[in-house]
Amino acid sequence: MFLEVKKPLVSVAWLQHNLENKNQIVLDCTIAKVTDKTKDKTEQKQIKNARFFDLKQVFSEKSATFPNTVLSPEQFQEKAQELGINKNSFIVCYDNLGIYSSPRVWWMFQLMGFTNCAVLDGGFPEWISKKYPVENPHNKKYTKGNFKVNYQPQKIKYTKDVLNALENNEILIADARSKGRFYGTEPEPREDLKSGHIPNSVNLPFTEVLKEGKLKSEEALKELFTDYKTKKEIIFTCGSGITASILALSAAMAGIKNTAVYDGSWTEWGSTKNLPIHV
């Protein structure tokens, strides 16, 4: 039986039950938080049969000016094929912080037109809390997959798009950063980056959609996004596009589909000359 996504979020119990399914691919999408200055040298474990999705070194454009810049569709397709991903794969994304970087990978697959993809609710901490099988990481070579991109450009926004949206009341810009960073009362984790926020944007810290490392219930998310449903489009932004993707996932769980992520986010906006900033 080939698995197909019904919702963009699956439980650890569901994954454990379907772990040996022939079209299932589990991706370890772990990255370190930009605010985390610790260097943990202990050996990490991973979910059994997981494949490491190297968000920083493989699936981001390393020559780009700003961090976490999405690959071109052609590059993404090639790298996904190298991971053994096929057109009929069912992908589950997880990370070791619960829900942090895995929604970014989920969103990237949406951008590339691949919807048979979900995020593991609670991620690795939830998995190990249930004593489900883990293993040491490995560097396997996979049989090249036949994954194909069907690029969806409406799901990504650039600085010019956001600038054009500032005075458009039908478009909402929602910032996933903390209130302190949004209002400029606490410094940015990246040095030499201005404080404040994009004019006419609203603050929805990504922590507001989470509870104990998992997404809040569908009912709670629908209530949280009630005022967003009337908008023609919602653009999510954050520091560098990672936590904005958590809001995109949450909106999808609330039944909102007309969303996009500002790829450069505040790192680009706050370091680009002559752009308006509110504090």
C-alpha positions, 0 to 999 in steps of 0.5 A, a space after each residue: 500500500 502506497 501512503 498518501 498525505 491526508 494532513 501535513 502533520 503525523 504522530 509518532 505512533 502513526 510513523 512507527 506503525 508505517 515505518 517499514 512501508 516501501 514508499 516511506 522516506 523519513 528525513 532528519 531535518 535537524 539544524 542548530 538554532 541561530 541563538 544556540 551557542 553551545 557545541 554539542 559534541 555528543 553523538 546524535 541518534 536518529 529515527 530508524 531508517 532516517 536519511 539526513 536532509 542537510 538543510 544548511 550545506 546541501 539544500 541551501 544556496 551556499 553562495 547566496 548573500 543570506 542564510 537558508 536561501 532556497 535552491 533553484 528548482 533544478 538543483 533541488 530536484 537533483 539533490 532530492 533524487 540523490 537522497 533516493 526520493 521518488 515521485 511516489 514517495 511519502 516523506 516525513 520530516 522531523 528535527 531534534 527540537 520537536 518542531 523547528 526546522 522540519 516545517 522549513 523542509 516541508 515548505 520547501 517540498 510544497 514550493 517544489 510542488 510535492 505535497 505528499 509530505 508531512 511533519 512529525 509532530 513532536 519530532 525526535 523528542 516525542 519519538 524517543 519518549 515513546 522508546 521507538 527504534 533509533 540508530 546511529 547516523 549513517 552516510 549511505 548512498 541511495 539509488 537515485 530517485 525519480 523525484 520531479 519538481 513542479 515549481 509553485 512560485 506563488 509560495 515564495 516571496 522576495 524583498 520586492 514582493 514584500 515592498 509592493 505588499 506594504 500598502 495592500 490591505 488584502 495581503 497580511 505580513 505576519 512575523 514569527 520572531 519574538 515580540 522583543 525582536 519585532 519591537 526592537 527591545 531585544 537585539 537580533 541574534 545576528 550581529 550588525 542587523 537592525 532592530 524592528 519590523 516590516 511596516 504594517 506587519 503583525 507579530 505572531 511569534 512561532 511559539 504561539 502555535 506550539 505547546 510542549 514541542 508539538 503543534 497546538 490542536 487544529 481547533 486552537 490553530 483555527 481560532 488563532 488564524 481566524 482573523 487571517 482567513 479574510 486576507 487574499 494572501 498571507 506572507 510569513 516572515 521571521 529571521 531567515 525563513 525557518 520559523 516562518 515555515 512553522 507558521 505556514 505549516 500551522 496555517 495549513 493545519 488551520 485550513 488556510 492555503 493562500 500563504 507564502 514565505 519571505 525567503 530572505 526574511 528579516 536578515 535580508 530586510 534589516 540589512 538592505 539599505 533604504 527599506 522602511 523599518 518600524 520599531 
